[in-house]
Every structure is written in structure tokens, then in C-alpha cells.
Amino acid sequence: MADSTTSEDASRYLDPKVLEKIKQLDVRARVVVEGFITGQHKSPFSGFAVEFAGHREYAAGDELKHIDWKVWSKTDRLYIKEYEEETNLNCTIIVDASKSMGYGSDTWTKFDYAATAAASLTHLLQGQQDVVGLVTFTNKVTLNLPPSGRAMHLKRLVHELDQMKPDDKTDVGNVFLDLAQQIRKRGMVILISDLFADLDQLRASLQAFRLRKNEVVVMHVMHDDELTFPFDTHTRFLGLESDDQVHADPRALRKTYLDVVENYLKDIRKVCSSLGADYELMNTKDTLDAVLSRYLASRQRLSRRSRNR
């Protein structure tokens, strides 16, 4: 399908309320990517595959920012830190397809947001000649497409996401441990989920990827209702992954609920930080290009700090 969207149209389409009206996932992803690149002029994932290679002696003309001052303090000699950049990044995007991801409106749920994010990231990564795979899961793996850079692979990946409906419960335990063993080539693992999971299980699961030298990025998708609890009249609350239901006055629950959510988010951030995994909270009311921009800025700051040490 030809895409005649202008840059001005793209920025308009980045509003989630407008994105939800675009039925085709591939078109949604393309306008998100166009809007992001229009504003940033570069992919948010360039430089992810940069690895430390070793030292060489300083030579006249070398940039001072690359000097390893720790080595200098021990040896009294100047050495430059050198890095290798792989030509291709091997990335696996893991999308939560459990029933809780179906929360939202009839036309725009957490899963729709996650699927659009995954498709957008795939467009970005394949656009810079990287290979991308897709895994969806509930309490089991429901789809596993190994990484590839072919155009037909991108079409199938987007098609599978477009056809999928959230169902069943979340289980990151055995599912992620098995996946970690299946990802044979070291690269990047991007998890897109609402993280309705036991924190100890989540820690063990993410650690399984880290132990195999994968870079881990956690994109935590939550609906704005879950973050702000805007309800103000007597409400019937239904379990997202169970048949439980509670009738309650939300005004009496708001403070306690928001405190619990705040602590929950703090705990997840601690888990990710302890494992050296990136964490990004994605509110479904936020525009995807803004989320990508925010994450890129954070990555760039951390990268500069690491290289200047």
C-alpha cells in the first residue's frame, strides 16, 4: 500500500486518539516512524551494538574524551578506549499478549499500543539493516518468529501482531527461561508488557537474558487509568486475568491504590537497575514518537557517561 502521508499529517497521526482510528497496524507504525525520524533525524537504536574492544596508546590528534583516565592514574601513560560497532544488531521483541493487555477502549487497548510500538521498532531497526524477531506470550509462547531482515519477514511480523487478540494469563517464569536458551546469538531483547507478574519471577527471567550477554530493554505499558485512577463514582472493578470482581467507591480507594502503584513502579525500576536493564514507562495516552525520543535521550546520556569514565 502506497503511503502518501506528509510530515505534517504524520505529526497529527501520532496522537493516540487519531492512531486508534487507523485500522491497519502497518500504516500506524509507518506514521509513527515517519514522525519520529522527522523530528530526530536518526534511529533511536543506532549505536546499541557498540562494544568495548580494547586499548591503544594515545597518539597526537586523538580526542581527549576517549582517554581512559583510570588506566592513566595507574600507569601514568595515556591510552585510548576503542570500540567495535557491529554491522547488524540481532534484536528480539517480546510482546505480552495476555488478557490484561486487552484493557482500554474497544479500539485502543494496551495491546494495540504495544503492538504499534513493536511494529514501529521493527520498521526502525530493519531500516538500519538490523534483524528483528518477534515473540508473543501469555502463560506460554504463542508466536516465535526468529530474527530476520527480509522485507517479507517484516510483513509477516506486522500481520501476526495485527491478527492477535489478548487472552489467557501472564507467566514470565518458565516462558522466559526457555526463550533465553533459544536466543543463541547475543543481541538485544526488548520486552513490551504491562508486567503483571511476580517480581521475583520477573527478576529471574530478565537475568536469564542478561547472563547470556543480551542487552535488555523493558518497555512497561500501562493505561492512564491504571496510573491515575480517575474513577469518581461507585464502580464495579473486574479482574483482568481472573473472574474476580469488586463493587467499591473509588474515592475511598484512590490514595491507597496510587501508593501501591507508586511502590510497584519503584520495585520494577529497582529490578531493572540491579540487572543493568533499561526501563521505560509507556503511558498509553503518550505519543509513541515522544516515548522513543525520551528513551533515546536517556540512552545517549548514559552512553556519554560510560565513555567518559
N, C-alpha and C positions, 0 to 999 in steps of 0.2 A: 504493500500500500504506500503510495507516494505521500510524503509529509511536506505540506506547503506551509507549515506553521512559521510565522515570523518570530523574531526575537521578542517583539512586543507582546504577541499572543502567548508565547511561552511563559513569560513572566506572569501573565494573567492566569494561565493554567496551573501555575504552581500552588495556587490557593487550594487547600484540600477540599473545600466546598465545591470548587469547579472540577477538580480532579475526579471526584466521586461520580460526576456526570459523564465522564469519558469511560465508556464500557470496555474498550479494548486495552488490556494491560500493556501491550507493546507500545501503543500510542502514548499512554500515560508516562511510561518510562522514558520514551524519547523526548517528551517535552520537559520532563524534569531534568534530564541530562543537558538538553539544549540551554535551559535556563541557568543551570549551574555553570556550564562552560562559558556562557556569555558573560557571566559576572566574574568568573575566576580565571579564565583563560588557561586552565590546566586541570588535569585529573587529580582528585584528592588522594589517589593511591600511587602517584609517581614517587619513587624513592623508597617504597616499602621494602623492596628486595635488596636494599643496600646492606652489606655485611662488612664487618671489620676484617681486613686481610692481614695486616701486619705493620711493621715499622720500617722506615728507611731514614738514613741520615739527612738532616736538613741541608738544603742547597740554596744558594742565593736566588732570590726570586720566589721561593715558596711562601705561601700565605701563612702568616703567623698564627691564624686561628686553628691551623691543623697541627701545631706543635703539641706534643704530649708533655705537658709540664710536670706530670708525676714522674715520668722517666727522667726528665732533666734534673729534678730535685734529688734523684738517687744516683745519677751517673755524671751529672754536670756536663752532659752532652745533649745537643738538640736532635730530636727525632721527630719525624712527621708520621702521623697516623694515616694509613692508606685504607681505602675501602674498595670493595668489589661490588659492582651492580649487576645483578643477573639480568639477562636479556628478557626472561619471561618469569612472571610470578605465577605460581601454582596456587589457586585460591578455591576453597570450598565454602559455599554459602549454605548455612544450615537454618532452615526456616521452621518455626514452630507452627504446626497445623492442628493443634489440639482445640477442643471445643471452646476454651476460654478466649481463644483468639478471635472468635466469632462475635465478640461484644462490640456494639456500636449501632449505627443505623442500618436500615435494610440495604443501603447502597454503599456504605463506607464503614468497614469494621477494622479492628486491629490487624486482622489477617490481610485485608486489602491494602492497608498501609505497609505492612511488612513485605507483601508480595511486590508492591510497586517499588519499594526500596531495593529489594533483591534484584528485580529486573533492571532497575536503574544502575545499580552497581555492576551488573553483568555487562551492560552496554558500555560503561566507562572502562572497565577492565579489558574487555575484548578490543575496545578502541585503541588501547595502548599495547596491543599484541600479547596480552596475558591470557592464560587459560583459566576457565571457571567451571566449577562443578556445582551441582545443587543436591542437597539432601533435605527432605521434609520428614518430620517425625511427629508422633503423638506418644503413645507408650510403646511404639515400635517404629522402625523406619518404614515410611510409606512410599518414598521415592528416593532413588540414589542414582544420579547421573554423574559419572566420573568427569573430571575436568577436561575440557576441550576448548579449542579456539576457533572451531569451524562455525561458519555462519548458520548452517542448518542446526547445529547444536544450540545456538542461541534461540532460534525459533522454537525448538522443541522445549527448551527450558521455560521460556515465557508461556508457551501453550500449556504445559503441565501446571504451572502456577495459576494460570487463568481458569483452569478447569477444576481446581481443587477446592473442596469445602471443608472447613474446620470440623473436626469430630474427635471423639474419644478424649482420654485424659493425658496429661503430661507426665512423662517419665524420662528424666535425663540420666538415670543411673546406668543400667546395662546398655542402653541405646548408645550413649556417647562413648562408653568404654570400647564397645565393638567398633564404632566408627573410627576411633583413634587408631586402632590397629589396621583398619582398611586404607587409611590415608598414608600411602607409602612414601610419597615424595614430600619432603619438607616444604612448607609454604605458609599460607595464611588461612586461618579458619575464622569465618565471620558468622557469629550466632545472632539471629534475629528472633526474639522471643519476648513474651511477657514475663518469663521467668517465674511462673507459678510452680516452684519446685522447692524441695528441701535444700537448704543452703549447704549442708554437708555433702549431699549428693552432687550439687552443682559444683562445689569446690573440687571434689574428686574427679568429676567429669572434665572440667576445664584443665585440671592438672595433667590428665592423661594426654591431652593435646600438647601442652607445654613441654612435657617430658620428652616428646618426640620432636622437639625443637621447632614447633609451629608457632607462628605469631597468632595470637588470639585477640579478636575484636568482638566485644559484646555490645549489641545494639538492643537496648531494652525498650520494647514498645509498650506504652501504656495509654489508655484512653484518658482524655482530660477529666472525665467523670471520676475515674479511679484516683486521680491526683488531687482533685479539688473538692469532691463530694458536694455537688451543688444542690442536692435534693433538699426541699424545704417543706414538703407535706408528707403525711403518713404514706409510707411506701412499702410495697411487697418486694423484698430482695430475694432473687433466685440464685441458687448455686450455679457457678459457671461450669463446673465439671462434676456436679452431683445433683441429686434431686432435692436437696435441702432448700427450704425457703423460710424467711423470717418476715413477720409484719412488725414494723417499728417506726417510731418518729425519728427521722434522720437528724433533726436538730439536737436531740439528746445524745446522739452518737458521734456527731461531727468531730469534736475535739479529740476524743479517744481514737477515732478512726484515723484522723490525719496524723496523730502522734505515732500510731502503729506503722503507717505508710512511710513516714519520715525515717523511723528506725530501720524499717525493712530496706529502704534505699541505701541508707548508710552501711548496713551489713553487706549488701551486694557489692557496693563500691569497695569495701574493705577486702572482700573475697577476691575481686578482680585485681586490686592493687597488690595484694600479697602474692599473686601469681604472675605479676607483670603483664596482665591482660588489659587492653584498652576497654574503657566503658563509656558508653554514650546513651543518655536517656532520651527517648524519642516520644514526645507527646503527639498524639495523632492529630492535634489541631495545628501543629507546626508544619511549615512548608519543608518539603524534603531537601530542596536546594539549600535552605538555611541550616538544616541539620548537617548536611555534608560540609558546608562551609565552616561551621563551628567545629566540627571534628577535625577538618584539615588544619585549621588554625592551631588547635591543641596539639596535633601531631608535629607540626612544624616547630612549635615552641619546645617540645620535649626533645626533638631531634637536635636542635641547636644546643640545648643544654648538654646533651650527651656528648656531642662532638667537641664541645669547649672544655670538657673536663680534663 
